């Protein structure tokens, strides 16, 4: 696993073309280890049920401060992160203690809910185009009921910050420019993409 992590870290460093919008040094070895663990689980899910996209997965590491890139687009075939961006968490997840978050699946909690989701159909809402999310676990199976969706918002900055960014009502909320890139991936996918939010 450690050897694979080093390979992943080195591989990310070689990509400087137009399709890659991030600096490899912003992904720490600890984050890579955590990504590897989650990817193993996602690949097991795909092996069992072929309705999921076997090429791309989205990962959101809530251990990373909100001012840093923590939404990762992962190529499951090449085993590498191909894009990343900022993503807000729910205001209800704030504990008042810096670096510590709480999570809930309860309606009206305004919390982020952990677990694996599938990206569902898009619709036009108050924030423009958004994607419904289907929670696949007990920790997030109220996503539809809570109207938890993947959407963009103008208050989410594009560049990494040294401070915390704005919060959502529990939705994974990203910058519009980053949203446009993941939107292309979602809309071109013929099968459901898994998004894993973890802590």
Secondary structure, DSSP 8 states (H G I E B T S, - for coil): -HHHHHHHHHHHHT--STT--S-GGGS-HHHHHHHHHHHHHHHHHHHH-TTEEEEEEEEEETTS-TTS--EEEEETTTTEEEEEE-EE-BGGGB-SSTT-B----STT------EEEEEEEEEEETTEEEEEEEE-STTTTTHHHHT-EEEE-TTS-SS--SS----BSSS-EE-HHHHHHHHHHHHH-SSEEEEEEE-
